[in-house]
Amino acid sequence: MQREEALELMKENIKEKNLRKHCLAVEAVMAELADYFDKDQNKWRLAGLLHDIDYEDTADQPAKHSQLGADMLAERGMDEDLVNAVRAHNGMHGLARKTLLAKALYAADPLTGLIVASALIHPEKKLEALDSEFVLNRYSDSSFAKGADRDVIASCQEMDLKLKEFVGLSLSAMQDISDQLGL
């Protein structure tokens, strides 16, 4: 599947504007991580873009979230490791993240939310105004952006990435698409 087809699929299944922006943010981070690890950027990009494809259908059934989406992607012939990464990104299922792709998607998902929340409290309310230290200070404040699970973000160590490096790569990726994110 190419990006344009994946983007249309995402838009067909996700109507809420902020959730679409979240998927774009995770896509950007995953593309940056694919470059960093010298992996298939298209595959990693698609994993990020489509990881929450079932979210609106499963919002009131969190135990089904990522299962339905992974099944949808498998039915469309997506690579097994991408399907498994989407399935495992919902920690509620307790599935092992065996591949670098799965580990990256799991950690990137909540970090994008922390970065967006950081931008929204910054006086300039722009991603370009942020640096890694600003985001790391927000990370250290457990009362800030409580939905951004710090343990999940810290799982970046499973990819042999230090938190500061992970935040820096992710922030840079999101800054590159700040116009699409409206930040």
C-alpha positions as CSV (number, residue, x, y, z in Angstrom):
1,M,0.0,0.0,0.0
2,Q,1.3,3.4,-0.9
3,R,0.9,6.5,1.4
4,E,-1.9,8.2,-0.6
5,E,-4.0,5.0,-0.4
6,A,-3.3,4.7,3.3
7,L,-4.1,8.4,3.9
8,E,-7.5,7.9,2.2
9,L,-8.1,4.7,4.3
10,M,-7.3,6.7,7.5
11,K,-9.6,9.5,6.5
12,E,-12.4,7.0,5.7
13,N,-12.2,5.5,9.2
14,I,-11.2,8.6,11.2
15,K,-13.4,11.6,11.1
16,E,-12.2,13.5,14.2
17,K,-9.7,16.2,13.2
18,N,-7.4,15.9,16.2
19,L,-7.2,12.1,15.9
20,R,-6.3,12.6,12.2
21,K,-3.5,15.0,13.3
22,H,-2.4,12.5,15.9
23,C,-2.0,9.8,13.2
24,L,0.0,12.3,11.0
25,A,2.2,13.0,14.0
26,V,2.9,9.3,14.7
27,E,3.5,8.8,11.0
28,A,6.1,11.5,11.0
29,V,7.9,10.1,14.0
30,M,7.9,6.6,12.6
31,A,9.4,7.9,9.3
32,E,12.1,9.6,11.3
33,L,12.8,6.5,13.3
34,A,12.9,4.4,10.2
35,D,15.6,6.7,8.8
36,Y,17.5,6.5,12.1
37,F,17.4,2.7,12.2
38,D,17.8,2.4,8.4
39,K,14.5,0.6,8.0
40,D,11.8,0.6,5.4
41,Q,10.4,4.2,5.7
42,N,7.2,3.5,3.8
43,K,6.3,0.5,6.0
44,W,7.1,2.4,9.2
45,R,5.2,5.5,7.9
46,L,2.1,3.4,7.2
47,A,2.2,1.8,10.6
48,G,2.1,5.3,12.2
49,L,-0.5,6.6,9.9
50,L,-2.8,3.6,10.3
51,H,-2.2,2.6,13.9
52,D,-5.4,4.1,15.2
53,I,-7.6,3.3,12.2
54,D,-10.2,1.5,14.4
55,Y,-10.1,4.1,17.3
56,E,-13.5,5.7,16.5
57,D,-15.2,2.3,16.2
58,T,-13.7,1.0,19.4
59,A,-13.6,4.1,21.6
60,D,-16.2,2.6,24.0
61,Q,-14.5,-0.8,23.8
62,P,-10.8,-0.2,24.6
63,A,-10.1,-3.9,24.7
64,K,-11.0,-4.2,21.0
65,H,-8.8,-1.2,20.0
66,S,-5.9,-2.2,17.8
67,Q,-7.4,-5.7,17.3
68,L,-10.0,-4.6,14.9
69,G,-7.6,-2.2,13.2
70,A,-4.9,-4.9,12.8
71,D,-7.5,-7.3,11.3
72,M,-8.6,-4.6,8.8
73,L,-5.0,-4.1,7.7
74,A,-4.4,-7.9,7.5
75,E,-7.4,-8.2,5.3
76,R,-5.9,-5.6,3.0
77,G,-2.7,-7.7,2.7
78,M,-0.4,-5.5,4.8
79,D,2.8,-7.0,5.9
80,E,2.5,-9.3,9.0
81,D,5.1,-7.3,11.0
82,L,3.1,-4.0,10.4
83,V,-0.1,-5.8,11.4
84,N,1.5,-7.2,14.5
85,A,2.9,-3.7,15.4
86,V,-0.5,-2.2,15.2
87,R,-2.0,-5.0,17.2
88,A,0.6,-4.7,19.9
89,H,0.6,-0.9,20.3
90,N,-2.3,-1.2,22.6
91,G,-0.6,-2.2,25.8
92,M,-3.9,-3.4,27.2
93,H,-3.5,-6.7,25.2
94,G,-0.1,-7.5,26.8
95,L,1.3,-8.6,23.5
96,A,5.0,-9.0,23.1
97,R,6.6,-6.3,20.9
98,K,9.1,-8.6,19.1
99,T,10.2,-6.3,16.3
100,L,11.9,-2.9,16.2
101,L,8.8,-1.6,14.3
102,A,6.5,-2.7,17.1
103,K,8.7,-1.2,19.8
104,A,8.9,2.1,17.9
105,L,5.2,2.4,17.4
106,Y,4.4,1.5,21.0
107,A,6.7,4.2,22.3
108,A,6.0,6.9,19.7
109,D,2.2,6.9,20.1
110,P,2.1,8.5,23.6
111,L,5.1,10.7,23.0
112,T,3.4,12.6,20.2
113,G,0.6,13.5,22.7
114,L,3.1,14.8,25.2
115,I,4.8,16.9,22.5
116,V,1.5,18.4,21.4
117,A,0.5,19.1,25.0
118,S,3.9,20.8,25.5
119,A,3.4,23.0,22.5
120,L,-0.1,24.0,23.7
121,I,1.2,25.3,27.0
122,H,4.2,27.1,25.5
123,P,3.7,30.8,25.3
124,E,4.1,30.7,21.5
125,K,1.9,27.6,21.1
126,K,4.1,26.4,18.2
127,L,6.2,23.2,17.8
128,E,9.1,25.3,16.4
129,A,9.4,27.1,19.7
130,L,10.0,23.8,21.6
131,D,13.3,22.1,22.3
132,S,14.0,18.7,23.8
133,E,14.6,20.2,27.3
134,F,11.2,21.8,27.3
135,V,9.5,18.5,26.5
136,L,11.6,16.6,28.9
137,N,10.7,19.0,31.7
138,R,7.0,18.3,30.9
139,Y,7.8,14.6,30.9
140,S,9.1,14.9,34.4
141,D,5.9,16.5,35.6
142,S,3.6,13.5,36.2
143,S,0.6,15.8,36.6
144,F,1.1,17.2,33.1
145,A,-0.6,15.4,30.1
146,K,-1.5,12.4,32.3
147,G,-2.7,10.4,29.2
148,A,0.9,10.3,27.9
149,D,2.1,7.2,29.7
150,R,5.6,7.8,30.8
151,D,6.4,4.1,31.1
152,V,5.4,3.6,27.5
153,I,7.5,6.5,26.4
154,A,10.4,5.3,28.4
155,S,10.2,1.9,26.6
156,C,12.3,3.7,23.9
157,Q,15.2,2.0,25.8
158,E,14.0,-1.3,24.2
159,M,15.2,0.3,20.9
160,D,18.5,1.3,22.6
161,L,17.5,4.9,22.4
162,K,18.0,7.2,25.4
163,L,14.9,9.3,26.3
164,K,16.5,12.6,25.3
165,E,17.5,11.2,21.9
166,F,14.0,9.8,21.3
167,V,12.4,13.1,22.3
168,G,14.7,15.0,20.0
169,L,14.1,12.8,17.0
170,S,10.3,12.8,17.5
171,L,10.2,16.6,18.1
172,S,12.2,17.2,15.0
173,A,9.9,15.0,12.9
174,M,6.8,16.8,14.2
175,Q,8.3,20.2,13.7
176,D,8.8,19.2,10.0
177,I,5.0,18.8,9.6
178,S,3.9,21.6,12.0
179,D,1.8,23.1,9.3
180,Q,-0.2,19.9,8.9
181,L,-0.6,19.7,12.7
182,G,-1.7,23.3,13.1
183,L,1.1,23.9,15.6
